[in-house]
């Protein structure tokens, strides 16, 4: 339940950023959210976030045929767990805002 609440909070906050595109909209979601940042490769997003001490995954996530069929080279995946808080979500959002400024 905690993980779902953090994912929902992340999606709520990230949806206000024009550059964020979510990949997949499962009815029953958990602590994992896959997304893209428009015009920035997912590996570049992950590297930028890593410089802010934010750990995410970028890649195919064992779904290469699906992503290829969608025309998506890779995604960024954020995973929340019991040790995360809303402050962690806010930190990611702030970093994504900085990423867009940096990349513009």
N, C-alpha and C positions, 0 to 999 in steps of 0.2 A: 504494500500500500504506500509506504514511504517513497519507494522508487518511482511508482506511477505518479505520485504527487509532484515529485521533482521534475519528471519528464514533462508533465502537463505545464508546470510553471515555466520550464525552458521553452516549450513550444509557444506558450502565450507570449513570453518576452521576445523570442526570436522572430515571431510572426510580425512584429512591428518593424523589423528591419527589412527594407525592400530587397536587399541582396540575398536573403536567405530563402532557399527552396527546400522543403522537406521531401524526402524520398520515402514513399509509402505512408499510408494512413490506416494502420491496423485498428480494428474496432477494439480489440483487447490488447493494449500496448503495455509495455513494462518499462524498465529503466533505461532502455536503449532508444536513441533517436538518431536516424541517419539524415544527413542534409548535405546541401551543396551551397557554396557561396558563388554567386554569379560572377563569371569571368576570372575566377581564381581556381587553379587546380587544387583538388583536395589535399594532395601532399604538401603544397605550399601553405595551405590553411593550417594543417597539422603542425608544420614546422614553426609557423608564426605563433601558434598557441603554445607550443612547447617552450618557446622563448619567454613566455609569461607563466611558466610552470603549470601549464594546463595540459593534462595527458588525454589525448583522443587517439583514435585509430583512423587511418585513411587507407583506402584500398577497395578490393572487391568483396571482402568479408565472406568468402566462400560462396559468392553468388555471381561469378563472372558471366555465365550465360544469361542470367536475368538482366544484369546491368547492361550487357552488350545489346540485348534485345530492346532495351529502353534508350539506347544511344548515350549511356552514361559511362565515362571512363573509370570512375571510382566515386566513392562517397566519403564523407567525414562521418564518423560514428562517435557519439558521446554516450557514455554509459554511467549511470548513477547507481549508487549502492547505499547501504545503511550509514556509511561514514560520511556521505555528502550532505550538504545543507543548501538552503536557498542562497546563502552567501557565495557558494561555489557556482551556482547558476548565474548570479549577478556578475561574478568575475569573468565567466565565459562571455556573457553578453557584452561587457565592457571591452574585452579583448577583440571581439568580432567588430565592434564599432571602430576600434583603433586599427584593425586590419584593413577595413575599407578605406579609412583615411590614408593609411600608408600606401595602399595599392593604387589609389586614385592619382 
